[in-house]
Amino acid sequence: GSQCIVVSIDAKRTGPESWEVFVQGGRKNTGLNAIEWAHRAVELGAGEIVLNSIDGDGTKAGYDVELTRRIADSVPVPVVASGGAGNLDHMVEVVQKGHAAAVLAASIFHYGTYTVSQVKEYLSSKGIVMRQD
């Protein structure tokens, strides 16, 4: 089914309330509006979107909650937030306020800040439902 097709969008803020899609590791601006591109991806058959905030990627300063919310609230497929996880509350915030269906994190695991078990336990304690295995 469509859930097998995951589209990854690398988005960067280009104005107070605008984000555009970048490619080539964030070096080349496509000129495409990120929210409109998410809609187009769904029209083309995407069953899930991985939304990476280039601005937050690797910073550990938190996800782009506003961008995530705008896309998650406007497409009928799950949105996975990526880019910016620095602590467990960042994850809670992007799920609760950004309406992300899931979170993606790398640095906090690579550097041993948290384990997957710690993340699952904390998110569960905040009322976020997930598989525990």
N, C-alpha and C positions, 0 to 999 in steps of 0.2 A: 504494500500500500504506500500511500504518499509519505507515511512516517519514515520510510526508508530513504527518502530524499531530504538531506539536510543541507541548507544553504548557509554558508558563512559570510557575514557582512562585516567588513572592517570600516567603521565609521569614525569620522573626525568632525568635531564642532567647527563650523565655518562662520558662525554668526551667533547672536544671542539666542536664537531659537531655530537654528538650522544646522544640519549635519549632512555631510556628503560622503559618498563611498570612495574609498581609496584602494589602490591595488599596489602590487610590487612592494609588499612589506610596508605599506603606508607612505611610500615615496611619490606615488602618482595619483593625483586627483582625477577621478573620472568625470566630475561635474554632475553626477547623479545624486539626487536627493535621497538620503538613506531611507527615509520613511516610505517614499514612493517606490524605491527599489524593493523594499520588503514586500509591499503589496504585489509588485510584478513577479517576484520570486514565487509567491503563493499562487498567483494566476498560472504560472508555468509548471506548478506541481509540487513545490516544496511543502513538506509536511512538518518541518521544524526549521527554526532559524537560530543559528549561533551568532549572537550580536557582540562583536568585539569593539570596545571603545579604544581607539588608538590613543586618545588623550590619557586614558587611565592605565593602559597596558604596561605592566611592569613597575608601576609607581607605588603600589600598595596603599594608595590614597582613597580607594573606594571606587565602586562602579559608577557609571553615568546613569543614575537613577531616572533622570528626566527622559533621556533618550530611550531607555529600556521601557519605561511606562508608555511613552507615546507609540512605540512600535507594538508592544504586547497588547495594548488596548485596541489596536486598530487592525490586527490580523487574527484570523481564526485558528492559528497554529501555535504550538508552544514556542516560547522564546527563551533561549539559554543566554544568560548574561555572562559576559567575559570582559576582562580587562580592568584590573584595579584592586582585586582582593588583597587586603592587608591584614584584616582581622575578621573574626567571626561575625561581629555586628554588621560589617559591610555586606555580608551574605544575607543576613536577616533583613536588612534594609532594602536590598534590591528585590527580594522576593515579596516582602510585605508592601513596600511603597512603589516599587518599580514593576510589580506584577510579573516578574520573571517566573517561568515554570521550573527553572533549574539554574544552577550557577556553575561556572567553570572557573577553576583556579589552578595556578601552576607554581608560582614562586613560593607560596606559603608551604607547599609540599616539598618542592625541590630543596629548600633550605631547612626543612625540618621544623618550621614554626608550629605546624599542627599536623596531626595525622588525620586520615580520612575518618577514622572512628571518632576522634574528638569533634570533628566538624558535624558528623551525623548526630552525635549525642547532643551537642549544643543547639543545633537547628531544631531537633525534636523537642528539646526543652522549651523552645520558643513557639511551639505549636505548628511547626512546619512538618508536614507528613511526607515520609519517604521510606523507601526500602531500607532495612537495617542490615541486610546481608552483603 
